Amino acid sequence: MAHLYFKENNDDGTMTFGQGVTISFWMGLSSGILAPLVTYVYSKFINTTYMLDAARVEMEKKGLPDEQIDTMLNMTESFMSPEITFFLGIFGYIISAVIVGLVVSLITKKDPPATF
């Protein structure tokens, strides 16, 4: 949608590959800040045990003994902190957006006519 909007609002209706990837990067950055920020606020202030509870449920579904679940949760608790997931979320969104942007830009690009 952003690529189409850019091409429609560009005077000559063109968009280079680099412009397409740049648009995707900025979209990934903006959504990559907003979504992890909401998750951070939720897991830090509203439901503080959300991530650990979800991990426990998944481990119980796999039939792991309670002692092993407790050991694994104690080991991973520091890696599942809201701060860590916030920054990993931003990084993940940006990387995903750039990869998708590379593919979409190959399809949607329209180079300006060559001038001699």
N, CA, C and O atoms as a MOPAC input file, in Angstrom:
PM7 MOZYME 1SCF
protein

 N      0.81900 1    -1.18800 1     0.00000 1
 C      0.00000 1     0.00000 1     0.00000 1
 C      0.86900 1     1.26200 1     0.00000 1
 O      0.57100 1     2.22800 1    -0.70300 1
 N      1.92300 1     1.24500 1     0.77700 1
 C      2.78600 1     2.42400 1     0.83500 1
 C      3.49600 1     2.63000 1    -0.49700 1
 O      3.69600 1     3.76700 1    -0.92600 1
 N      3.87800 1     1.53800 1    -1.15300 1
 C      4.53000 1     1.65900 1    -2.45500 1
 C      3.55600 1     2.25000 1    -3.46900 1
 O      3.92500 1     3.13000 1    -4.24800 1
 N      2.32700 1     1.77400 1    -3.46100 1
 C      1.31400 1     2.29600 1    -4.37500 1
 C      1.04800 1     3.77400 1    -4.09900 1
 O      0.95200 1     4.57500 1    -5.02900 1
 N      0.93300 1     4.13000 1    -2.83600 1
 C      0.71700 1     5.53100 1    -2.45600 1
 C      1.87500 1     6.39900 1    -2.94200 1
 O      1.66000 1     7.49500 1    -3.46100 1
 N      3.09900 1     5.90700 1    -2.77100 1
 C      4.27500 1     6.66700 1    -3.20200 1
 C      4.24700 1     6.87900 1    -4.71300 1
 O      4.46400 1     7.99100 1    -5.19400 1
 N      3.97700 1     5.80900 1    -5.45500 1
 C      3.97300 1     5.92800 1    -6.91400 1
 C      2.85300 1     6.84100 1    -7.40100 1
 O      3.04600 1     7.60200 1    -8.35000 1
 N      1.68100 1     6.77400 1    -6.76100 1
 C      0.56700 1     7.62700 1    -7.18100 1
 C      0.83600 1     9.09800 1    -6.88400 1
 O      0.36200 1     9.97000 1    -7.61200 1
 N      1.58200 1     9.38200 1    -5.83900 1
 C      1.84400 1    10.76800 1    -5.45400 1
 C      3.17600 1    11.29500 1    -5.96500 1
 O      3.51900 1    12.45200 1    -5.72100 1
 N      3.91900 1    10.47100 1    -6.66000 1
 C      5.14600 1    10.90900 1    -7.30500 1
 C      4.75000 1    11.49000 1    -8.66600 1
 O      3.88800 1    10.93000 1    -9.34400 1
 N      5.35500 1    12.58200 1    -9.06500 1
 C      4.94000 1    13.28400 1   -10.28500 1
 C      4.92000 1    12.38700 1   -11.51800 1
 O      3.98200 1    12.44500 1   -12.31200 1
 N      5.93800 1    11.56800 1   -11.68000 1
 C      6.00200 1    10.73700 1   -12.87800 1
 C      5.54700 1     9.29800 1   -12.62900 1
 O      5.65000 1     8.46500 1   -13.52900 1
 N      5.05100 1     8.98800 1   -11.44300 1
 C      4.52000 1     7.65300 1   -11.14600 1
 C      5.57100 1     6.57000 1   -11.05500 1
 O      5.27400 1     5.39300 1   -11.25800 1
 N      6.80300 1     6.95900 1   -10.75100 1
 C      7.88000 1     5.97600 1   -10.67800 1
 C      8.32800 1     5.76100 1    -9.24000 1
 O      8.08200 1     6.57900 1    -8.35400 1
 N      8.99200 1     4.63300 1    -9.04300 1
 C      9.59600 1     4.31700 1    -7.74900 1
 C     10.76300 1     3.37200 1    -8.02200 1
 O     10.57400 1     2.29400 1    -8.58500 1
 N     11.94900 1     3.77000 1    -7.63100 1
 C     13.10800 1     2.91500 1    -7.83700 1
 C     13.14000 1     1.81800 1    -6.77600 1
 O     12.41500 1     1.87400 1    -5.78300 1
 N     13.98100 1     0.83600 1    -7.00200 1
 C     14.13500 1    -0.26000 1    -6.05300 1
 C     14.58400 1     0.26700 1    -4.69500 1
 O     14.05800 1    -0.15100 1    -3.66300 1
 N     15.54100 1     1.17000 1    -4.68700 1
 C     16.04600 1     1.74100 1    -3.43400 1
 C     14.98500 1     2.51900 1    -2.67400 1
 O     14.91600 1     2.45000 1    -1.44700 1
 N     14.16100 1     3.25600 1    -3.39900 1
 C     13.07300 1     3.98200 1    -2.74000 1
 C     12.07900 1     3.01200 1    -2.10500 1
 O     11.57900 1     3.25900 1    -1.00800 1
 N     11.79700 1     1.91400 1    -2.79400 1
 C     10.87700 1     0.91400 1    -2.26000 1
 C     11.40100 1     0.27300 1    -0.98800 1
 O     10.65000 1     0.08300 1    -0.03200 1
 N     12.68100 1    -0.06000 1    -0.97000 1
 C     13.27900 1    -0.66100 1     0.23000 1
 C     13.30300 1     0.35600 1     1.36700 1
 O     13.07200 1     0.00100 1     2.52300 1
 N     13.58000 1     1.61000 1     1.04600 1
 C     13.58300 1     2.65900 1     2.07000 1
 C     12.19700 1     2.83400 1     2.68500 1
 O     12.06900 1     2.97900 1     3.90100 1
 N     11.17100 1     2.82000 1     1.85900 1
 C      9.79900 1     2.91400 1     2.36800 1
 C      9.51700 1     1.75000 1     3.30800 1
 O      8.94800 1     1.94300 1     4.38300 1
 N      9.90800 1     0.55700 1     2.91500 1
 C      9.68000 1    -0.62800 1     3.75600 1
 C     10.43900 1    -0.53300 1     5.06800 1
 O      9.92500 1    -0.93400 1     6.11200 1
 N     11.65700 1    -0.00700 1     5.02700 1
 C     12.43400 1     0.15900 1     6.25500 1
 C     11.71200 1     1.08100 1     7.22300 1
 O     11.57200 1     0.75400 1     8.40200 1
 N     11.25100 1     2.23100 1     6.73900 1
 C     10.58700 1     3.18900 1     7.62700 1
 C      9.26200 1     2.65200 1     8.15200 1
 O      8.88700 1     2.92800 1     9.29100 1
 N      8.56100 1     1.89400 1     7.33800 1
 C      7.32900 1     1.26600 1     7.82800 1
 C      7.65200 1     0.23900 1     8.90400 1
 O      6.95700 1     0.15400 1     9.91700 1
 N      8.71700 1    -0.54700 1     8.68400 1
 C      9.12700 1    -1.52800 1     9.68700 1
 C      9.58000 1    -0.87200 1    10.97000 1
 O      9.31600 1    -1.38700 1    12.05700 1
 N     10.25900 1     0.25700 1    10.86100 1
 C     10.71300 1     0.96500 1    12.05800 1
 C      9.53200 1     1.51800 1    12.84800 1
 O      9.48700 1     1.39700 1    14.07300 1
 N      8.58100 1     2.12200 1    12.14800 1
 C      7.43700 1     2.69700 1    12.86900 1
 C      6.57900 1     1.61800 1    13.51100 1
 O      6.18400 1     1.75500 1    14.66800 1
 N      6.28600 1     0.55400 1    12.78500 1
 C      5.50600 1    -0.53100 1    13.39600 1
 C      6.35500 1    -1.30200 1    14.38900 1
 O      5.83600 1    -1.86500 1    15.35200 1
 N      7.65800 1    -1.32900 1    14.15600 1
 C      8.57300 1    -2.02000 1    15.06000 1
 C      8.76200 1    -1.31500 1    16.37900 1
 O      9.22900 1    -1.92600 1    17.34000 1
 N      8.41700 1    -0.06500 1    16.45400 1
 C      8.44600 1     0.64600 1    17.73800 1
 C      7.08000 1     0.55700 1    18.41100 1
 O      6.98900 1     0.34600 1    19.62000 1
 N      6.03300 1     0.71800 1    17.63100 1
 C      4.69000 1     0.75600 1    18.20500 1
 C      4.26200 1    -0.59000 1    18.80200 1
 O      3.82500 1    -0.63700 1    19.95200 1
 N      4.38000 1    -1.66600 1    18.05300 1
 C      3.91700 1    -2.97700 1    18.54300 1
 C      4.70200 1    -3.45100 1    19.76700 1
 O      4.08200 1    -3.85600 1    20.75100 1
 N      6.03800 1    -3.42000 1    19.75100 1
 C      6.75800 1    -3.81700 1    20.96400 1
 C      6.51100 1    -2.88100 1    22.14400 1
 O      6.57700 1    -3.31200 1    23.29500 1
 N      6.22900 1    -1.61200 1    21.87400 1
 C      5.92800 1    -0.68300 1    22.96100 1
 C      4.62800 1    -1.07900 1    23.67100 1
 O      4.55500 1    -1.05900 1    24.90000 1
 N      3.61900 1    -1.43300 1    22.89900 1
 C      2.35900 1    -1.88600 1    23.49100 1
 C      2.58800 1    -3.16800 1    24.28600 1
 O      2.07200 1    -3.31100 1    25.39400 1
 N      3.35300 1    -4.09600 1    23.73000 1
 C      3.66400 1    -5.33900 1    24.43500 1
 C      4.45100 1    -5.05900 1    25.70200 1
 O      4.20700 1    -5.68500 1    26.73300 1
 N      5.38900 1    -4.12700 1    25.63900 1
 C      6.18400 1    -3.76500 1    26.81000 1
 C      5.29800 1    -3.22500 1    27.92200 1
 O      5.40100 1    -3.66200 1    29.06800 1
 N      4.43200 1    -2.28200 1    27.59100 1
 C      3.54500 1    -1.69500 1    28.60500 1
 C      2.65000 1    -2.77800 1    29.20100 1
 O      2.43800 1    -2.81900 1    30.41300 1
 N      2.13200 1    -3.64900 1    28.34900 1
 C      1.25500 1    -4.71100 1    28.83200 1
 C      1.99700 1    -5.66100 1    29.77300 1
 O      1.51000 1    -5.96500 1    30.86200 1
 N      3.16700 1    -6.12400 1    29.35500 1
 C      3.87700 1    -7.12100 1    30.16200 1
 C      4.62800 1    -6.51500 1    31.34400 1
 O      4.96500 1    -7.23400 1    32.28500 1
 N      4.89400 1    -5.22800 1    31.31900 1
 C      5.60700 1    -4.58700 1    32.42100 1
 C      4.65900 1    -4.07600 1    33.50500 1
 O      4.97600 1    -4.15300 1    34.69100 1
 N      3.49800 1    -3.55600 1    33.10300 1
 C      2.62900 1    -2.88900 1    34.06600 1
 C      1.25800 1    -3.54300 1    34.25400 1
 O      0.67000 1    -3.41900 1    35.32800 1
 N      0.74300 1    -4.22500 1    33.25300 1
 C     -0.61500 1    -4.75700 1    33.34500 1
 C     -0.61200 1    -6.22700 1    33.74400 1
 O     -1.17800 1    -6.58900 1    34.77600 1
 N      0.00600 1    -7.05900 1    32.95400 1
 C      0.05700 1    -8.49500 1    33.23300 1
 C      1.52200 1    -8.90100 1    33.30200 1
 O      2.10200 1    -9.33900 1    32.30800 1
 N      2.10800 1    -8.75500 1    34.46400 1
 C      3.56200 1    -8.89600 1    34.61000 1
 C      4.05700 1   -10.32400 1    34.42600 1
 O      5.23800 1   -10.51700 1    34.13800 1
 N      3.21500 1   -11.31800 1    34.57800 1
 C      3.66300 1   -12.71000 1    34.43200 1
 C      3.17600 1   -13.33600 1    33.13500 1
 O      3.21700 1   -14.55800 1    32.98700 1
 N      2.72000 1   -12.52800 1    32.20400 1
 C      2.14100 1   -13.03000 1    30.95600 1
 C      3.08800 1   -13.96200 1    30.20200 1
 O      2.70000 1   -15.07300 1    29.84000 1
 N      4.30800 1   -13.52800 1    29.96500 1
 C      5.23700 1   -14.31900 1    29.15700 1
 C      5.62700 1   -15.61900 1    29.85000 1
 O      5.69000 1   -16.67300 1    29.21700 1
 N      5.88400 1   -15.54000 1    31.13300 1
 C      6.25700 1   -16.75600 1    31.85900 1
 C      5.08300 1   -17.72300 1    31.94000 1
 O      5.27400 1   -18.93500 1    31.84100 1
 N      3.87900 1   -17.20600 1    32.11700 1
 C      2.69700 1   -18.07100 1    32.15000 1
 C      2.48200 1   -18.75600 1    30.80100 1
 O      2.15300 1   -19.94100 1    30.74700 1
 N      2.66500 1   -18.01900 1    29.72900 1
 C      2.51300 1   -18.59600 1    28.39200 1
 C      3.56800 1   -19.67000 1    28.14200 1
 O      3.26900 1   -20.71000 1    27.55600 1
 N      4.79200 1   -19.42200 1    28.58000 1
 C      5.85200 1   -20.42000 1    28.42500 1
 C      5.54600 1   -21.66200 1    29.25600 1
 O      5.76200 1   -22.78300 1    28.79400 1
 N      5.04900 1   -21.47600 1    30.46500 1
 C      4.69400 1   -22.61100 1    31.32900 1
 C      3.60400 1   -23.46700 1    30.68300 1
 O      3.68900 1   -24.69500 1    30.69000 1
 N      2.58900 1   -22.82100 1    30.13000 1
 C      1.49700 1   -23.55900 1    29.48500 1
 C      2.02400 1   -24.39500 1    28.32400 1
 O      1.64000 1   -25.55400 1    28.16700 1
 N      2.90000 1   -23.81300 1    27.51200 1
 C      3.45900 1   -24.55200 1    26.37700 1
 C      4.29200 1   -25.74500 1    26.84200 1
 O      4.23000 1   -26.81600 1    26.23800 1
 N      5.06100 1   -25.57200 1    27.89600 1
 C      5.87400 1   -26.67300 1    28.41500 1
 C      4.99700 1   -27.75800 1    29.02200 1
 O      5.30300 1   -28.94400 1    28.89600 1
 N      3.91800 1   -27.36900 1    29.67300 1
 C      2.99700 1   -28.36000 1    30.23900 1
 C      2.30100 1   -29.14300 1    29.13800 1
 O      2.03000 1   -30.33300 1    29.30200 1
 N      2.00700 1   -28.48800 1    28.01300 1
 C      1.39800 1   -29.18100 1    26.87500 1
 C      2.32300 1   -30.26500 1    26.33600 1
 O      1.86500 1   -31.29500 1    25.84300 1
 N      3.62100 1   -30.02300 1    26.43400 1
 C      4.60700 1   -30.99400 1    25.95300 1
 C      4.83600 1   -32.11700 1    26.95000 1
 O      5.55500 1   -33.07100 1    26.65500 1
 N      4.23200 1   -32.01200 1    28.12800 1
 C      4.33700 1   -33.07200 1    29.12100 1
 C      5.61100 1   -33.05700 1    29.94100 1
 O      6.00200 1   -34.09600 1    30.47300 1
 N      6.26500 1   -31.92500 1    30.06000 1
 C      7.48700 1   -31.84200 1    30.85500 1
 C      7.14300 1   -31.87900 1    32.34400 1
 O      6.10400 1   -31.35800 1    32.75200 1
 N      8.00400 1   -32.49000 1    33.15500 1
 C      7.76400 1   -32.51500 1    34.60600 1
 C      7.87900 1   -31.11400 1    35.21100 1
 O      8.58000 1   -30.25500 1    34.67500 1
 N      7.18600 1   -30.89200 1    36.32900 1
 C      7.16400 1   -29.57600 1    36.97000 1
 C      8.55300 1   -29.08600 1    37.36000 1
 O      8.84300 1   -27.89600 1    37.23800 1
 N      9.41500 1   -29.98300 1    37.82600 1
 C     10.77000 1   -29.57800 1    38.22400 1
 C     11.54600 1   -29.03700 1    37.02700 1
 O     12.25200 1   -28.03400 1    37.13000 1
 N     11.40400 1   -29.71700 1    35.89300 1
 C     12.11200 1   -29.28000 1    34.69100 1
 C     11.54500 1   -27.94200 1    34.19100 1
 O     12.29700 1   -27.07700 1    33.74300 1
 N     10.24400 1   -27.78100 1    34.26900 1
 C      9.61800 1   -26.52100 1    33.86000 1
 C     10.12600 1   -25.37700 1    34.72600 1
 O     10.48500 1   -24.31900 1    34.21000 1
 N     10.15800 1   -25.58500 1    36.04600 1
 C     10.63400 1   -24.53900 1    36.95600 1
 C     12.08300 1   -24.17600 1    36.67700 1
 O     12.44400 1   -22.99900 1    36.67900 1
 N     12.91500 1   -25.18600 1    36.43600 1
 C     14.32600 1   -24.94000 1    36.13500 1
 C     14.46700 1   -24.12500 1    34.84800 1
 O     15.23000 1   -23.16000 1    34.79200 1
 N     13.72700 1   -24.52400 1    33.82400 1
 C     13.82000 1   -23.82100 1    32.54200 1
 C     13.29800 1   -22.38800 1    32.65300 1
 O     13.87200 1   -21.47400 1    32.06200 1
 N     12.23000 1   -22.19000 1    33.39600 1
 C     11.69000 1   -20.83900 1    33.55200 1
 C     12.63500 1   -19.94300 1    34.34100 1
 O     12.76400 1   -18.75600 1    34.04000 1
 N     13.29600 1   -20.50500 1    35.34700 1
 C     14.27500 1   -19.71800 1    36.10700 1
 C     15.44700 1   -19.30400 1    35.22900 1
 O     15.96100 1   -18.19200 1    35.35600 1
 N     15.87000 1   -20.19700 1    34.33800 1
 C     16.99300 1   -19.89400 1    33.45700 1
 C     16.61700 1   -18.85000 1    32.40200 1
 O     17.43700 1   -18.00600 1    32.04500 1
 N     15.39800 1   -18.90600 1    31.91300 1
 C     15.01000 1   -18.01000 1    30.81700 1
 C     14.32300 1   -16.73300 1    31.28000 1
 O     14.01400 1   -15.87200 1    30.45700 1
 N     14.08200 1   -16.59200 1    32.56000 1
 C     13.35000 1   -15.42500 1    33.06400 1
 C     14.04100 1   -14.11000 1    32.70600 1
 O     13.37400 1   -13.13600 1    32.35700 1
 N     15.35800 1   -14.07600 1    32.78700 1
 C     16.06400 1   -12.82800 1    32.47500 1
 C     16.01100 1   -12.49800 1    30.98500 1
 O     16.04100 1   -11.32700 1    30.60700 1
 N     15.93200 1   -13.53000 1    30.13500 1
 C     15.86300 1   -13.29100 1    28.69500 1
 C     14.45700 1   -12.91600 1    28.24200 1
 O     14.28000 1   -12.39900 1    27.13900 1
 N     13.46900 1   -13.16800 1    29.07200 1
 C     12.08500 1   -12.87100 1    28.71500 1
 C     11.59400 1   -11.59100 1    29.37900 1
 O     10.38800 1   -11.37300 1    29.49200 1
 N     12.50100 1   -10.76000 1    29.81000 1
 C     12.09700 1    -9.51000 1    30.45500 1
 C     11.45600 1    -8.58900 1    29.41500 1
 O     11.77300 1    -8.68300 1    28.22900 1
 N     10.56800 1    -7.70900 1    29.84600 1
 C      9.92700 1    -6.79300 1    28.89500 1
 C     10.92100 1    -5.92500 1    28.12800 1
 O     10.70100 1    -5.60800 1    26.96000 1
 N     12.01100 1    -5.54400 1    28.78300 1
 C     12.99800 1    -4.69900 1    28.11500 1
 C     13.68000 1    -5.44100 1    26.96900 1
 O     13.84500 1    -4.89600 1    25.87800 1
 N     14.07300 1    -6.68700 1    27.22400 1
 C     14.74300 1    -7.48700 1    26.18900 1
 C     13.79000 1    -7.73200 1    25.02000 1
 O     14.17200 1    -7.57100 1    23.86100 1
 N     12.55000 1    -8.12200 1    25.32300 1
 C     11.60200 1    -8.39400 1    24.24300 1
 C     11.25100 1    -7.12700 1    23.46400 1
 O     10.93700 1    -7.20500 1    22.27600 1
 N     11.29800 1    -5.97700 1    24.10600 1
 C     11.04900 1    -4.71300 1    23.41000 1
 C     12.10400 1    -4.48600 1    22.32900 1
 O     11.76800 1    -4.21700 1    21.17600 1
 N     13.37700 1    -4.59500 1    22.70100 1
 C     14.44800 1    -4.33900 1    21.73800 1
 C     14.54600 1    -5.43500 1    20.68200 1
 O     14.81900 1    -5.14800 1    19.51600 1
 N     14.32700 1    -6.67800 1    21.07600 1
 C     14.32200 1    -7.75300 1    20.08700 1
 C     13.14300 1    -7.60000 1    19.12800 1
 O     13.25400 1    -7.92500 1    17.94600 1
 N     12.02100 1    -7.10700 1    19.63500 1
 C     10.86000 1    -6.86900 1    18.78100 1
 C     11.13800 1    -5.81100 1    17.73300 1
 O     10.79000 1    -5.98700 1    16.56500 1
 N     11.75900 1    -4.72200 1    18.13400 1
 C     12.11100 1    -3.66500 1    17.17600 1
 C     13.03500 1    -4.22900 1    16.10300 1
 O     12.81400 1    -4.02100 1    14.91000 1
 N     14.06100 1    -4.93700 1    16.53200 1
 C     15.02300 1    -5.51600 1    15.59100 1
 C     14.32800 1    -6.48800 1    14.63700 1
 O     14.56800 1    -6.45800 1    13.43000 1
 N     13.47500 1    -7.34300 1    15.17800 1
 C     12.77100 1    -8.32600 1    14.35600 1
 C     11.85000 1    -7.68600 1    13.33600 1
 O     11.79800 1    -8.11900 1    12.18400 1
 N     11.12100 1    -6.65700 1    13.75100 1
 C     10.23200 1    -5.96500 1    12.82300 1
 C     11.01500 1    -5.31500 1    11.69100 1
 O     10.60700 1    -5.39600 1    10.53300 1
 N     12.12100 1    -4.67800 1    12.00500 1
 C     12.90600 1    -4.00200 1    10.96900 1
 C     13.47500 1    -5.01100 1     9.97900 1
 O     13.38500 1    -4.81100 1     8.76800 1
 N     14.05900 1    -6.09200 1    10.48600 1
 C     14.63000 1    -7.10900 1     9.59600 1
 C     13.54700 1    -7.70900 1     8.70800 1
 O     13.74500 1    -7.86200 1     7.50300 1
 N     12.40900 1    -8.04900 1     9.29500 1
 C     11.30600 1    -8.61900 1     8.51500 1
 C     10.81400 1    -7.64500 1     7.45400 1
 O     10.56800 1    -8.03900 1     6.31400 1
 N     10.67100 1    -6.39000 1     7.81900 1
 C     10.17700 1    -5.38600 1     6.87400 1
 C     11.14500 1    -5.19000 1     5.71800 1
 O     10.71600 1    -5.02500 1     4.57600 1
 N     12.42800 1    -5.20600 1     5.99200 1
 C     13.41100 1    -5.02600 1     4.91700 1
 C     13.40800 1    -6.23500 1     3.98500 1
 O     13.49300 1    -6.07300 1     2.76800 1
 N     13.31300 1    -7.43400 1     4.53300 1
 C     13.28200 1    -8.63400 1     3.68500 1
 C     12.03700 1    -8.62300 1     2.80000 1
 O     12.12600 1    -8.85400 1     1.59400 1
 N     10.88400 1    -8.35500 1     3.39600 1
 C      9.65200 1    -8.26800 1     2.60700 1
 C      9.76000 1    -7.11000 1     1.62000 1
 O      9.31400 1    -7.22900 1     0.47900 1
 N     10.34200 1    -6.00000 1     2.04200 1
 C     10.50300 1    -4.84500 1     1.17400 1
 C     11.37600 1    -5.12800 1    -0.03500 1
 O     11.12500 1    -4.60100 1    -1.11900 1
 N     12.39600 1    -5.95300 1     0.13900 1
 C     13.24200 1    -6.32300 1    -0.99500 1
 C     12.42300 1    -7.04200 1    -2.06300 1
 O     12.53300 1    -6.73900 1    -3.25100 1
 N     11.60900 1    -7.98900 1    -1.63200 1
 C     10.80100 1    -8.76200 1    -2.57700 1
 C      9.72100 1    -7.88300 1    -3.21000 1
 O      9.55000 1    -7.88400 1    -4.42900 1
 N      9.00100 1    -7.14100 1    -2.38600 1
 C      7.91500 1    -6.29800 1    -2.89900 1
 C      8.46800 1    -5.21100 1    -3.81600 1
 O      7.84300 1    -4.87900 1    -4.82300 1
 N      9.61400 1    -4.66100 1    -3.48600 1
 C     10.20800 1    -3.61100 1    -4.32200 1
 C     10.62400 1    -4.14300 1    -5.68100 1
 O     10.56000 1    -3.42500 1    -6.67900 1
 N     11.04900 1    -5.39700 1    -5.72700 1
 C     11.37300 1    -5.99600 1    -7.02300 1
 C     10.13300 1    -6.07600 1    -7.91200 1
 O     10.21900 1    -5.92100 1    -9.13000 1
 N      8.99100 1    -6.31800 1    -7.29300 1
 C      7.74800 1    -6.46700 1    -8.04800 1
 C      7.13900 1    -5.11200 1    -8.39900 1
 O      6.65400 1    -4.92800 1    -9.51600 1
 N      7.15600 1    -4.17000 1    -7.47100 1
 C      6.42500 1    -2.91200 1    -7.66200 1
 C      7.25600 1    -1.76600 1    -8.22600 1
 O      6.70600 1    -0.70500 1    -8.52200 1
 N      8.54500 1    -1.94700 1    -8.37900 1
 C      9.36400 1    -0.82500 1    -8.85200 1
 C      8.99000 1    -0.45400 1   -10.28500 1
 O      8.59800 1    -1.29700 1   -11.09200 1
 N      9.12300 1     0.80000 1   -10.55900 1
 C      8.92500 1     1.32400 1   -11.91400 1
 C      9.97100 1     2.40500 1   -12.10000 1
 O      9.82700 1     3.52800 1   -11.61600 1
 N     11.02500 1     2.04100 1   -12.81000 1
 C     12.13200 1     2.97200 1   -12.99800 1
 C     11.71300 1     4.13100 1   -13.89600 1
 O     10.89900 1     3.96300 1   -14.80400 1
 N     12.28000 1     5.31200 1   -13.63300 1
 C     11.99100 1     6.44800 1   -14.51400 1
 C     12.57200 1     6.18600 1   -15.90200 1
 O     13.55900 1     5.46200 1   -16.03200 1
 N     11.97300 1     6.76400 1   -16.93100 1
 C     12.50700 1     6.54800 1   -18.28000 1
 C     13.93400 1     7.08000 1   -18.39300 1
 O     14.27400 1     8.12600 1   -17.84000 1
 N     14.73700 1     6.34800 1   -19.10800 1
 C     16.13700 1     6.73800 1   -19.28500 1
 C     16.21300 1     7.96900 1   -20.18300 1
 O     15.52600 1     8.06600 1   -21.19900 1
 N     17.05700 1     8.89200 1   -19.78200 1
 C     17.27800 1    10.08400 1   -20.60000 1
 C     18.69200 1    10.02800 1   -21.14300 1
 O     19.64100 1     9.70800 1   -20.42600 1
 N     18.81500 1    10.34400 1   -22.41400 1
 C     20.13300 1    10.28600 1   -23.05000 1
 C     20.66300 1    11.64700 1   -23.31600 1
 O     21.76400 1    11.78800 1   -23.84900 1

